[in-house]
Structures are given as structure tokens and as C-alpha cells.
Amino acid sequence: MKTGSRLSYDRIEEAFRKIDPVFLRTPQYISDTLSALLNATLVLKIETQNPIRSFKGRGADFLITESDANTTLICASAGNFGQAMAYACRKKNIKLIVYASVRANPLKIERMKQLGATIILHGDDFDSAKLQAKQFAKDSGARFIEDSLDIETVEGAGTIGLELLDFATPIDVLLIALGNGAMINGIGSIFKERNPSTQIVAVQASGAPAMVESWKKKTVITHESVNTIADGIAVRIPVPEALADMEGIVDDAVLVREDSIIKAMKLLHRHAGIVAEPSGAVGLAAILEHPDIYASKTVATIICGGNMTQQQLDQWLCS
């Protein structure tokens, strides 16, 4: 790991030993039909085949294994992290309050409620909900859990990297969705430690570019609003510590259009039978927009979430 890093290989290995096995050893394979279509060898890492249909279960479960069962926890979420926290908290009978935007995915909201979380809707987007959640935690004395800042969330996500290191074919490029940064920093740190020749590329929606812009400019850049269907990575206020983690880990970063995201979702459904929410399809969207860059290379991407309403399924996959 880089000097001064918040991450350590030993802690990620510890996370792998402690995380509920239901979230581990997820499918990873070459999609022959998509590879032929893209003129590249495409490796898919499927993080949707678990009780919350998202990679977030890894980090949340690891965090909760090390948490005080008597402390009320508060977090903010676009939906997947809240589900992961609720699932983990339910096992230890920990009280959880989740703040979410009034525009949050209703399927994700309902699932968090079913898992036992108390839901408070506030603000027009994730970051507005997060600011309110932080204030409530400060006023109430509860512990606020922040995805990508609480290091266990990054270490848990890093276990995906441990599994990808075992893939039989060497990976030239890893295309990883960039939201708050837990997934790319966890996975990227593992590869920079054990397989530094693999290029780590962050992918964000062009309608929510704050993290990519901040990383490229090496300073925190915020936006007043976001405009993307990829709600899981719709960040407008970056976490400074996550940006610092990205230094020396991320090799490149790209922004992808909405039409490319939808096309990628449809291709994953048609050729691999995978239901990927927009955030889970941005890696493939990057290949669609830059085919010459990835031609003839072995490229891996993580299908990091698959939670969509029936209306979204009908609109994006069945139209």
C-alpha cells in the first residue's frame, strides 16, 4: 500500500475472514458474446446475487461486526448502502436510522424498511440527505456512519479485489463505478499492491461528475445538483478522504452519457441475463464510448448493483 494510506492488505484479508459468506466469492467470468461484440475480452464480476443485490453488503457487514451493539447508528444512502446496513444491523439487533432523498428509489426505500431500518426522507438528493443525517447524529449523540469515510466500508469492498486477483486470465484494465469511492479505493489498493500492471479506471455519470472533476483537479469540487439515472453514484459533494485515497490508486477516470448507460444495461440483460441498475452498467458504458481504447484487452468491470423498480425495468430493459 502507498505510504500514509488508510488501507492495509492485512485488514482487507481480515475483512474477508469476517464478512458474512453470503456476500463473498461472487461469480466472475468472461462473457463470450459480449467479448465478441466489443472486440475485447470482457470479465464480469457479479455483485447482485446476494440478499441486497449490491456489493455494499461487504463493507457494511464488516463494519457492523466491529460495532457496539448498544449504539444507535445513522447513515445516509441512495438505497443500496442503507439496505446493506439494515441487513447487517438486523443480525445484531442494532437500531439503524437511514436518511434518504425524497426522490430516492422507492424499491430501495421499501426494502430498507422491511429490513428493520427507520427511514427519514429529506432533501432532493443524496448529499442533502447526508448533510441532514450528520446534523441529526451530532444533535442526538448517535454514531454517524459514512460510506467511504468509515474505513471498514472500503476494506470490505476491497475483498472484491482479493477475489479478482485469483482470476485465471490476467486483467489489463479494471473499470469501476465511482460514487463516494469505497469500491474503487478498496479494489484498487489491492491491485496496486499485488498486480500494479492492471490499470484502474474510475467511471462516473456525466450528469454527476464531482468526484472525477475533483480527482483530476486535485481539489474538492462540488455541484449544486446532479442529473443522472445512476442514483447509486450520483455524488455532488465529494468525501475529501476518499479523494486522498484515490491518489496513487486510480490511473484514469471517465464520464459516460445516459444513453450509453441504458445501452449497457440492455446489453448486459440480453447477452448475460443480468439485471444491472444504471450504476452497475457504467463500466460497460465506458467501453461502448471508447471501443478503440479497450480493443483486444482483457477488461473487467463490477456489476455492483441490481435494484430497480418495475417501472424502471419496463423503461430501460423492456422498451
C-alpha positions in Angstrom: 0.0 0.0 0.0 1.1 3.6 -0.6 2.9 5.5 2.2 0.4 7.0 4.6 -2.5 5.1 3.2 -5.6 4.5 5.3 -5.8 1.0 3.8 -3.8 -2.1 4.6 -3.7 -5.5 2.9 -3.9 -7.3 6.2 -7.1 -5.5 7.2 -8.7 -6.4 3.8 -7.8 -10.0 4.4 -9.3 -9.8 7.9 -12.5 -8.4 6.3 -12.6 -11.4 4.0 -12.5 -13.7 7.1 -15.2 -11.9 8.9 -17.7 -10.9 6.3 -20.9 -13.0 6.0 -20.1 -15.6 3.3 -23.4 -14.7 1.6 -21.6 -11.7 0.1 -18.3 -13.4 -0.8 -16.9 -15.4 -3.7 -19.3 -13.9 -6.2 -19.3 -15.1 -9.9 -16.6 -13.8 -12.1 -16.3 -15.0 -15.7 -15.6 -14.0 -19.3 -18.8 -13.2 -21.3 -18.1 -14.7 -24.7 -20.9 -13.0 -26.5 -20.2 -9.5 -25.2 -16.5 -10.0 -25.7 -17.1 -10.8 -29.4 -19.4 -7.7 -29.7 -16.8 -5.4 -28.1 -13.6 -6.8 -29.6 -12.2 -7.2 -26.1 -12.2 -9.9 -23.5 -14.8 -8.8 -21.0 -14.7 -10.1 -17.5 -17.9 -9.6 -15.5 -17.8 -9.6 -11.6 -21.4 -10.1 -10.5 -22.2 -8.4 -7.1 -26.0 -8.7 -7.4 -26.5 -12.3 -6.3 -27.0 -11.7 -2.6 -29.8 -10.7 -0.2 -29.4 -7.0 -1.0 -28.4 -7.2 -4.7 -25.4 -5.0 -4.2 -21.7 -5.1 -3.3 -22.4 -2.8 -0.3 -23.1 -5.8 1.9 -19.3 -6.5 2.1 -18.4 -3.2 3.7 -21.5 -2.8 5.9 -21.2 -6.3 7.3 -17.5 -5.9 8.2 -18.3 -2.6 9.9 -21.1 -4.0 11.9 -19.0 -7.0 13.1 -16.8 -4.4 14.8 -19.5 -2.1 16.1 -21.0 -1.7 19.6 -24.4 -3.4 19.6 -25.7 -0.8 22.1 -25.1 2.2 19.9 -27.8 3.7 17.6 -26.3 4.1 14.1 -27.3 6.7 11.5 -26.3 6.7 7.8 -27.4 8.3 4.6 -28.0 6.3 1.4 -29.3 6.4 -2.1 -30.6 2.9 -1.2 -28.0 0.2 -1.6 -25.8 1.1 1.4 -28.8 1.6 3.5 -30.0 -1.9 2.7 -26.6 -3.3 3.5 -26.5 -1.5 6.8 -30.1 -2.6 7.6 -29.3 -6.2 6.8 -26.2 -6.2 8.9 -27.8 -4.3 11.8 -30.8 -6.7 11.9 -28.4 -9.6 12.6 -27.0 -7.8 15.7 -30.3 -6.2 16.7 -28.7 -2.7 16.3 -31.0 0.3 15.8 -30.5 2.0 12.5 -31.8 5.2 11.1 -31.3 5.9 7.4 -31.7 9.3 5.8 -32.6 9.3 2.1 -33.7 11.8 -0.5 -37.4 12.3 -1.2 -36.5 11.3 -4.7 -34.8 8.0 -3.7 -35.7 4.7 -5.4 -39.0 3.6 -3.8 -38.0 -0.1 -4.1 -34.8 0.5 -2.1 -36.7 2.6 0.5 -39.3 -0.2 1.0 -36.5 -2.8 1.2 -34.7 -0.8 3.9 -38.0 -0.6 5.9 -38.5 -4.4 5.5 -35.1 -5.0 6.9 -35.9 -3.0 10.1 -34.4 0.4 9.4 -36.1 3.7 10.4 -36.3 5.8 7.2 -36.3 9.6 7.2 -36.7 11.3 3.8 -35.1 14.7 3.4 -33.8 16.8 0.5 -33.8 16.5 -3.2 -30.7 14.3 -3.5 -28.4 12.0 -1.6 -26.0 14.7 -0.4 -28.8 16.8 1.0 -30.0 13.8 3.0 -26.4 13.1 4.2 -25.9 16.7 5.5 -29.2 16.4 7.5 -28.2 13.0 8.8 -24.9 14.3 10.0 -26.6 17.1 11.9 -29.1 14.8 13.4 -26.3 12.4 14.6 -24.4 15.3 16.1 -27.5 16.6 17.9 -28.6 13.2 19.2 -25.3 11.7 20.1 -25.8 8.7 17.8 -22.9 7.4 15.6 -23.0 8.6 12.0 -21.6 6.0 9.5 -20.3 7.5 6.3 -19.7 5.2 3.3 -16.1 5.5 2.1 -15.1 7.6 5.1 -15.5 4.8 7.7 -12.6 2.7 6.6 -14.4 -0.6 7.1 -16.6 0.2 4.1 -13.5 0.5 2.0 -11.8 -2.6 3.4 -15.0 -4.6 2.9 -15.2 -3.5 -0.8 -11.5 -4.4 -1.1 -12.4 -8.1 -0.7 -13.7 -7.9 -4.3 -10.1 -7.2 -5.3 -8.9 -10.3 -3.5 -11.3 -12.4 -5.5 -10.4 -10.8 -8.8 -6.7 -11.4 -8.2 -7.5 -15.2 -8.4 -9.0 -14.8 -11.9 -7.2 -17.1 -14.3 -6.6 -14.6 -17.1 -4.5 -11.5 -16.3 -6.7 -8.4 -16.2 -5.3 -5.4 -18.2 -8.0 -2.8 -17.2 -10.5 -2.6 -14.3 -13.4 -0.3 -15.0 -15.0 0.6 -11.6 -18.1 2.7 -10.9 -17.1 5.8 -8.8 -19.6 7.1 -6.3 -18.2 8.0 -2.9 -15.1 6.0 -3.6 -15.3 2.9 -1.3 -15.3 0.4 -4.1 -12.6 1.8 -6.3 -10.3 2.5 -3.4 -10.7 -0.9 -1.8 -10.3 -2.9 -5.0 -7.7 -0.5 -6.5 -5.5 -0.7 -3.4 -5.4 -4.5 -3.6 -4.3 -4.4 -7.3 -1.7 -1.7 -6.8 -0.2 -3.9 -4.0 -0.3 -7.2 -5.8 -0.8 -6.6 -9.5 0.2 -3.0 -10.3 0.2 -3.6 -14.1 -3.6 -3.6 -14.1 -4.9 -0.1 -15.0 -7.6 1.2 -12.5 -10.2 3.4 -14.3 -12.9 5.2 -12.4 -16.2 5.6 -14.2 -18.9 8.2 -13.3 -22.0 9.5 -15.0 -21.5 12.8 -16.9 -24.6 14.2 -15.0 -22.8 13.7 -11.7 -19.1 14.5 -12.3 -18.0 15.9 -8.9 -15.7 13.0 -7.9 -14.0 12.7 -11.3 -13.5 16.5 -11.6 -12.2 16.7 -8.1 -9.7 13.9 -8.7 -8.4 15.4 -11.9 -8.1 18.9 -10.4 -6.7 17.6 -7.1 -9.2 19.8 -5.1 -12.7 19.3 -3.9 -15.2 20.4 -6.5 -18.9 20.4 -5.6 -22.1 20.9 -7.6 -25.4 22.3 -6.8 -27.3 19.4 -8.3 -26.9 16.1 -10.2 -28.8 14.9 -13.3 -28.4 11.1 -13.9 -30.3 7.9 -13.7 -27.3 6.3 -11.9 -28.5 7.2 -8.5 -26.0 4.9 -6.7 -23.1 7.1 -7.9 -24.9 10.5 -8.0 -22.5 12.3 -5.7 -22.2 16.1 -5.8 -20.2 16.7 -2.6 -17.0 14.5 -2.6 -15.6 13.0 0.6 -12.1 14.5 0.9 -10.6 11.4 2.5 -11.8 9.3 -0.4 -10.2 11.6 -2.9 -7.0 11.4 -1.0 -7.3 7.6 -1.1 -7.6 7.7 -4.9 -4.2 9.3 -5.3 -1.7 6.6 -6.5 -4.6 4.1 -6.9 -6.6 5.4 -9.8 -4.9 5.7 -13.2 -7.6 7.3 -15.2 -11.2 8.5 -14.9 -14.0 8.8 -17.5 -17.5 10.2 -17.6 -20.3 8.4 -19.5 -23.5 9.6 -21.1 -27.0 8.5 -20.1 -27.8 6.8 -23.4 -24.6 4.7 -23.1 -25.6 3.6 -19.6 -29.0 2.5 -20.8 -27.5 0.7 -23.8 -25.0 -1.1 -21.5 -27.9 -2.2 -19.2 -29.7 -3.6 -22.2 -26.7 -5.5 -23.5 -26.0 -7.0 -20.0 -29.6 -8.2 -19.9 -29.7 -9.5 -23.4 -26.3 -11.2 -23.5 -25.6 -12.2 -19.9 -29.1 -12.4 -18.4 -28.1 -9.8 -15.8 -30.3 -7.1 -14.3 -27.9 -4.2 -13.6 -29.1 -0.9 -12.3 -27.5 2.1 -14.0 -24.6 2.4 -11.6 -23.8 -1.3 -12.3 -23.6 -0.7 -16.0 -21.3 2.3 -16.3 -18.2 0.2 -16.8 -19.6 -1.4 -19.9 -20.9 2.1 -21.0 -17.2 3.3 -20.9 -16.2 0.5 -23.3 -19.1 1.4 -25.6 -18.0 5.0 -25.7 -14.3 4.3 -26.1 -14.0 1.0 -28.1 -10.6 1.7 -29.5 -9.0 2.2 -26.1 -10.1 -1.2 -24.9 -9.9 -3.2 -28.1 -8.0 -6.5 -27.7 -7.5 -6.0 -24.0 -8.8 -8.1 -21.1 -11.2 -5.7 -19.3 -13.0 -6.4 -16.1 -16.0 -4.5 -14.6 -18.0 -5.0 -11.5 -21.8 -5.2 -11.8 -22.2 -3.5 -8.4 -26.0 -3.3 -8.0 -29.2 -4.6 -9.4 -32.1 -2.8 -7.6 -34.7 -1.3 -9.9 -38.4 -0.7 -9.7 -40.8 -2.4 -12.1 -41.3 0.9 -13.9 -37.5 1.2 -14.3 -37.2 -2.3 -15.6 -40.0 -1.7 -18.1 -38.5 1.7 -19.2 -34.8 0.7 -19.5 -34.8 -3.0 -20.3 -38.0 -3.8 -22.0 -38.5 -0.8 -24.2 
